[in-house]
Amino acid sequence: MIWTDCDREGEEIGFDIIDLAKSVRPNIEFFKAHFSSLSKIEIELAVNNLLKPNLRQAEAFRVNKEIDLRIGAIFTRF
């Protein structure tokens, strides 16, 4: 079970974890807990409603990170 932030960066970090774990155990299965606070109710809801990690959100973050890096490199030259 992956408990990262519920944003694109959290999804990307989750897939980094998945890639590393699958290099050791290829058949391992992953689920993501989605919660917004550390209240008892939120955590119980998250555990009882696990989701599959969202590859599209992770890829969207990776693309944004790459664009930011390239644009930053361009502006640095000026």
C-alpha positions, -999 to 999 in steps of 0.1 A, spaced: 0 0 0 14 34 -10 7 64 12 21 94 -7 5 129 -12 -26 129 -33 -12 150 -61 7 143 -94 40 144 -76 28 118 -51 17 96 -79 51 99 -96 69 90 -63 45 61 -60 56 48 -94 92 52 -84 85 29 -54 66 5 -76 94 3 -102 119 -4 -74 98 -30 -57 90 -48 -90 127 -51 -98 128 -74 -67 93 -89 -69 78 -86 -104 44 -99 -94 38 -76 -65 5 -57 -65 1 -21 -54 -28 0 -41 -29 36 -31 -46 51 0 -62 84 -9 -68 108 21 -67 145 28 -61 146 65 -48 124 93 -82 121 111 -93 87 121 -123 88 97 -102 99 67 -76 71 73 -103 45 78 -120 56 46 -87 55 27 -79 20 39 -114 7 31 -114 23 -4 -79 16 -19 -73 27 -54 -49 16 -81 -20 41 -87 -27 65 -116 0 62 -142 -15 91 -162 -11 115 -133 25 103 -127 34 107 -164 18 142 -164 41 152 -135 71 137 -153 63 157 -184 58 190 -164 91 183 -146 109 179 -180 93 210 -195 103 230 -164 139 217 -166 142 226 -203 126 260 -200 148 267 -169 179 258 -189 169 281 -217 163 311 -194 195 304 -175 215 309 -207 200 344 -211 
